Amino acid sequence: MSLEKLRNDLQKAKNKEKSLIYQKFFKTGKGEYGEGDVFLGLTVPQSRKIALKYSDLSIKEISSLLKSKIHEERLIALLILVNNYKNNKEDIVNYYLSSSKYINNWDLVDLSADKILGAFLLDKEKSILYKLAQSSNIWERRIAIISTFHFIKNNQFEETTKISEILLKDNHDLIHKAVGWMLREMGKRDIKILESFLKSNYKNMSRTTLRYAIERFPEETRKKYLRGKI
């Protein structure tokens, strides 16, 4: 398989109607977080299928995809890395971290961070996550918190709570949503840890983070949190 053939497959699968929808959904207008991003209109399942078909691309070819202005090409590059992660863990993690500036939209982060960086760090020292959490780059901050999803799935919650605390006062809605999502996922596994975290921090959270975190709580309990009456 070759990069040229992959791009031919992308052109055959593109959907103009969906591309226009995606460009609005992913905020590609001037001054928005996805400014200038180009969409072909493929669905994630279509991108996954192509990534699997071309999983034997060289790192040079993957780099070409990851540096592309076309969103689906970057996504496919990351999905190929996810597919190949178990065969070459350390090199893929190092490449992932060195290429973070191209992992520059929320779906690109969410479909790769926990499966690559989170998986690698599960039983290792995790200081890189704290460095990313304090980055000026929104996507690196999102990588930091989403990477902890792998820890959550393995019933390890310390990094999720600590990184959430770092990001509670973040000024971007996409970080508020990511933190709230991870807190909610933590609560699915251990409600007591979530309740303890909320007791100490809920008044300092954005409303978005709080709403995401308490989404599964009983209605009356949610209302109490939102009123600040816990």
N, C-alpha and C positions, 0 to 999 in steps of 0.2 A: 504494500500500500504506500501511496505517496501523498505529500501535501497537496499537490496539484489535483489529485483525484478527490481528496477530501473537500477541497474548495469547490470542485465541480458538483459534488453531492450537496453542498450547502446551497449553491445557486439553484439547483433543481428543487430543493425543499423550501425555498424562501416563500414568504407569504406577505404580500404588500399590505393587506388589510391589518394583519396582526402586527406588522412592524410599526405601523402608525399608532396602534394601541399601546404597544410596548414603549415607544418613545415618550408617550405621555405618562404612562405608569411609572417608568423609571426616571422621570424628571430630567429629561435631556435638554431642556430649554436653557437659554442664556442665564447664567447665574445660579442655576439649579445644580444639585449634587452630581447629576449624571450628564452635565453639559457636554455636548458634542458626541455622545455615544451613538453608535450606528447599529440598528437592529435589522436583521433579515426577516424576523418573524417566525423563527422556529420555536416549538415548545421544548420544555426541558426533556420530556421523554424522547423526542426526536434527537436532541443534542446528545443524550446518553447513548442512544443507539449508534450514532456516528462515532462517538468517542470510543465505544467498545470495538467498533470495526477497525479503527485506526490506532489502537493502543500500542502498536509496535513502531510508531513514529520515533525518530531520533530526538534527542534533547534539542538539537538545533532547529528541527522542524516545530517542536512544541514551543520553543522560544519565539519563533516567527508568529505562531498563532497567538501567544500570550501578549505580544506587543502590538497586535492588530487593533485598529479602531473599531472593528466589528465585534459587537458584544458576544455573539454566539461563538466566534472563534476563540475568544478568551475563555469563555465557559468550557468549551470542548477541551482546550489545553489543560484546564484545571481538572476536568473529569478524567482525562487520560492519566494525569498524575495520581489521582485518587485510585484509579484502576491498577496502577503499577506500584503503588506505595509499598505493599508487602514484599515486593521483590527487591526493593532498593531504598530502604527507609531513610537512612541518614542523608544520602545524596539528594533525595527528593525534598526532604525537610529543609536542607540548606538552600536548595534552589528556590523553594517556596518563599522562604524568608527574604532571600536576596531579590525576589521579584515582586515584593508586596505592592509596589506602586502601580502594577498592572492589575492587581486584584481590587478593582476600584468601583465596585457596586455591591449592594447588599446581598444579592443572590449569589454572586461569585464567592463572597466570604462564606455565606451560610451553607453552600454546597461543598465546601472544601476544608474549612479551618479545623473543625473537630475531627475530620477523617484523616487529616495529615498531621498537623501540628499537635492537636489534642491527643491523638493516638500515640504519637511519638513520645510525648512528655508524661504519659500516664504514670510511669514508674521512675521518672527522672526529675532532676532539679528544674524548677519552673521559673527562674528569674526573668527569662525572656518575655514571659507573659506580662509581667509588671512593667517592663520597659515599653512594650507595645501599648499597654493600657494608658501610659502617660505620653504617648506620641501626639504630635500636632496633626497627624494624619488620621482622619476619621475612620478610614478603613482598617488601619492597624489597630485602632482602639476596638473596633468591632471584632477583628480577628482574635484579640485577647479574650474577650468575654465568650465568644462563640466557641473557641477552642475548648473551653471548660465543659462544653456539652458532653464530650467524651468522658470526662471525669464523672459527671453527674450520672451517666449511664452505668458507671462502675461504682456508684454509691460513694464517691469521693466529692465532698462539698466545700472543702476549705477554700480552694482557689476561687470558686464561684462567689462565695461571700466576700472574700477580700477584694477581688477585682471589681465586684459590684460596688463596694464602698468607694473605691477610687473613682468610679464612673458616675456616681449618683448625682454629682453636680455638673455633669457634662452638659454642654449647651446645644447638642444636636438631637433631634427627635429620633433619628435612626439608632442612636446609642440608647436612648431611653427605652425604646421598644426592645432592643436586644437584651438589655439588662433585665427588664421585666419578664421577657420570655424565659431566660435562663433561671430566674428565681422561681417562676411558675413550674418549670420542669424539675427543679430541685424539690419543690413542694410535693410533686407527685410521688417522689420517692421517700421523702421525710418531711411531713407537714410540721413537725415540731421545730425543726431547724429553720424552716421558712418563717414560722410564727415568731421565733426568737429574733430572727434578723429584722422582721418587720417592726416588732416592738421597739427596737432600738433605732430604726432608721426611717420608718414610713413617713414621718412628718418632714423629712428632708428630701424626699423623692419627688420627681416630677409626677404630675397626675397620670401621665402616660405609663411610666414605669409601674406605678402603684396599681393602675387598672389591669395591666398585663399580669402582674404578680398575683393578684387576688381573684383572678378571673374564675377560678374553680371553687371559691369559697361560697358558702350559703349567702343568699341575697342580703339578709339582715346584717351579716358580718361585713359584707362588702360596703354596705351603706355606712356602717360605723367607722370603717377605715377612711372612707372618702369624706366623712364629716369630721374626722380627727377626734373621734370619741372613744377610741380603744383604750 
